[in-house]
Amino acid sequence: MANETYDLVVIGGGPAGYAAAIRAGQLGKKVACIEIERAGGTCLNWGCIPSKALLKAAETFESIHGAEEFGVSVGDVKVDFSKVMQRSRGVSDKMARGIEFLFKKNKVDYFLGRGHVPTPGIVQITEGPDEGKSFQTKNTLIATGCRSRRLPNLEVDGERVMTSREALVMKKQPKSIAILGAGAIGVEFAYFLNTLGTEVHLIEMMDRIVPVEDEEISQALARSFKKQGIKVYTGTKVENPETTENGAKMQLVKGDKTETLEVDTLLLSIGVVPLLEGALGDRVNLELDQRGYIKVNDRYETNLKGIYAAGDIIGPPWLAHVATYEAVQAVNGMFKHSEPKRVTTFPGCTYCHPQIASVGLTEAKAKEKGLEYKVGKFPFTALGKAVAVNMPEGFVKLITDAKYGELLGAHIIGNDATELITEYVLAMKSEITVDEIHATIHAHPTMSEALGEAAAATHNEAIHI
């Protein structure tokens, strides 16, 4: 027997799940959210938020070491690694409490346990503190997300072998680490640990690091990382990884060359897989794609009426801000508040140093599509604010339609790139042309001046280069 009847039950309390529940509460609906661990999901508790706290510690340490360039003398600088990790966990705890407060504010019933759909219209809690509860619901939203991909026959023990989850609660700083995979997670941990003194080996099977980014961005980050002392391997496969008494051992294969690498720790950052374990009963035959992600229509509804899905569980780009957008759109649609929209234009951000941010097409993609385009670039070395704050590394790159000036893609590497990208996202969303960006007065001196100068550079009209 169902304990209660709801307008919506959300399974998963991450950026998609909690946003969906809160939005339904704002619309005056009776809503419940079930989360297996804690409100905020992977992003808030085991990903985006705690990792940014770690990166800020590394940036602070780096800034202090560069203080002499500003005429500021400092004494011996030391890092208490346990305190760095402890603060990161504290930030996550604080933000999770904030989500729980928002649930109360919006009259969302919050349950801890594993949400399970035995049949459409019914949701049960099969384990956890609220195990045994059962609800009847008009609508169900599945937002169970993803988990880190692992390697077969290699146990993740949290010391010698880790995923990002275990890395966020490291008890001690490794003296050496091999990071397998140079996407966003891999390069962020590479920067963090290298800055604090760990010997870092960053290994990528593709021919360049951050391979989803524009090629010039990848090349710039690789140069910067090598300068920082990170050992970067590209076009390299890892074979026969195994744990040893003191760490991990593997073979690095590039072409016909093989070398053996031994380190204290191996960090797996090789992507994610969908997380649906225990969520669906035998009679709930949701249509999945070849990789196991839930298929949805333009209203985020599955092949079963009344069951919706949003966030990482419906596939890439696996970004928290995209998940939140999808969930809000799904709820607006299911309750007829507004016509839901699918994601088209979104920013991608990587928070290593230098930061990376992008939106839209890379130059390679523009070529592949056979588009007539122009490129505008502006280096931060020519920007007064960047030089003044000793952050001259990086550049802005714009890809625009050659005829009409439509913004096709934007790519930034450098200080505050993740904050700067929003102007270009808004421009693309609003179909603002590169000429309108050029004609917009950007305050001086600011990092954002580079955005206007890059727009001007598409017509060879940039003033400062």
Secondary structure, DSSP 4 states (H G I P E B T S, - for coil): --SEEEEEEEE--STTHHHHHHHHHHTT--EEEEESS-TTHHHHHHSHHHHHHHHHHHHHHHHHHTGGGGT---------HHHHHHHHHHHHHHHHHHHHHHHHHTTEEEEES-EEEEETTEEEE-SSTTTT-EEEEEEEEE---EEE---TT----SSSEE-HHHHTT-SS--SEEEEE--SHHHHHHHHHHHHTT-EEEEE-SSSSSSTTS-HHHHHHHHHHHHHHT-EEE-S-EEEEEEE-SSSEEEEEEETTEEEEEEESEEEE-S-EEE--TTTB-TT----B-TTSPBP--TTSB-SSTTEEE-GGGG-TT--HHHHHHHHHHHHHHHTTSS---------EEE-SSS-EEEEE--HHHHHHTT--EEEEEEEGGG-HHHHHTT---EEEEEEEETTT-BEEEEEEEETTHHHHHHHHHHHHHTT-BHHHHHHSPPPSS-TTHHHHHHHHHTTT--S--
